[in-house]
Amino acid sequence: MSKYLECNTVLGDRKFLVAALAELGYHAEVHPDGAALFGYEGRERPERAHVIIRRKELSPASNDIGFARSPDGRFVALLSEYDQQIGYDRQWLGKVQQIYKEKQTIATARAKGLRVSGPRGGADRQRAADPAAVQCQVGGRYASQNHHSRDRRKRE
């Protein structure tokens, strides 16, 4: 059974999170009171989340991906070790956060009566999705997704 890492995010508004996930092609479930995540074998896990991408949308061996509301109002992403290895990692989470921020910014601008035009290509979005801005932890320690940090920890 894969461990889940808790990754802090800047995501606080559920509607923009769900919209960002939809733009990436996921059909997120919303559970105001939280719901259990399921592992790759279909067994219920102890982790609970308020926004969930079910494993059937990811890969046959995946676990559910969850976003749980933290006490500070932001969502914490729950990503399994396995799913991080197949691409649902800090870089993927950075893309989710970037799309979230775009949607939030556009909504704020429109609420102020400003006109908003669409993005001019995907290059800016790619540069802005910085995986280094995402911190994950397991057992109270922040975990890194890159080999350099892993190597550095081995030497310490």
N, C-alpha and C positions, 0 to 999 in steps of 0.2 A: 504494500500500500504506500503510495506516494505521499510525502508530507506536503502540507500547504504552507506557502510563505505568505505573510501579510505584507502587502506593499502599500505604503502611504501614497495618497494621491492628492491632487488639488480639486477633485471632483466633489461638488457639494449639492448640485441641483439635479435631482433624479431625471427630469424631463430632458435635459441636455445630455446626460449620460446615455439614456435609452436611445436618443436620436443619434448620438455618435456611434453607438454599437450598430444601429440599424444601417447607417451609412456604410459601415464596414461589412454589412451583409448578415448580421446576426439578429435573431428574433428573441430579444431579452424578455424574460419573465419578470414581472414586478410583484413583490410580496411585501406590503407595508409592515407586516409583523415579523418578517423574516421566514425563511423556509430552509430545509436541510439541503445540503449539497450531496451529490451522489458520486461515488467513485467509478472507476472503469468497469468493475464487475456488476455495477448496478446496485451496489449496497449503499445504504444511507450512511453518511458520514456525520460526525458530531458538529462540523462547521455549518454555520447558518449565514444566509445572506439575504439582502433585500432586493437585489437585482441579480438575476442568474442567467448565464448562457449554459444551456444543457449540453452535456457531453456529445449527444447525437449530432450536434452542429459542428463539432470540432474534428474528431477522428474516432475510429472504433475503439481505440485504447485510451482515450482521454477521460479525464475527470471533469465534472462541472467546474466552470469558472464563476466566482461570485464576487459581488461588491456589497460589503456590509457597512452599514452606517456606523460611524464611530461616535464617541461621546462629544467630540468637537463639531459634529455635523457633517464632516467630510466622509467620503466613502473610502474604505480600505479594500483593495483588490485582493482576492484570495486565489492564488495561482499555485497549482501543484508543481512539484519538482519535474515530473514527467512532461507536463504541458509546456513548461518553460523550455525544456530541451527540444521541443518540436516547433517552437516559434511563438508561443504565447508567453513572451518574456518581457523584460523591461522596455525593450524597443517597441514591441507591440503595444504595451500599456502607454508608452509615450505617444504613439499615434492616436490612441483613444483619447488621451488628454488633449492633444492638439486639436482634434476635430471638435471635442467638447468646448474648448476655449473659443474656437471660431464661431460655433453656434451661439454661445453665450454672448460674444461680442456683437454679432449681427443682431441678435434680439435686443440688446441694450441700445444699439445705435438706432434701430427702427422705433423703439419705444420713445426715443428722444426726437423722433421725426426726421432722422437723417435717411438719405437714400443709400442703399448698399448695392454694389455691383459684385458679381461673382469673382472667384479666384482666377488668376491668370496663370494656369499651369500648376503642376504638382510639386515643382522643385522647392518652392518656399515651404510647403507643408512638410516635406521630407527633412529639410534642414532644421525646422523648428521642433520636430519630435525627438527630443534629446533624452536617450535612455539614462544618462547619468543623473537626470533630475528625479528619477524614480528610486526611492529607497525601499528595500524589502528586508524583512526580518523574520527569523525563526528562532524561537527560544530567547528572544530579547536581544539577539545580535543581528546587525544588518548584514544581509547576504548580497554578494555581487554576482552579476551574470557574466562578467568577463574574466578571461584567463589570467590577466595581469594581476587583478586583485586576489584571485585564488592563490597564485604563486607567491604573492607578497605575504599572505597569511601563513603559508607553509614555512616561510623563512623566519617569521616572528617567534 
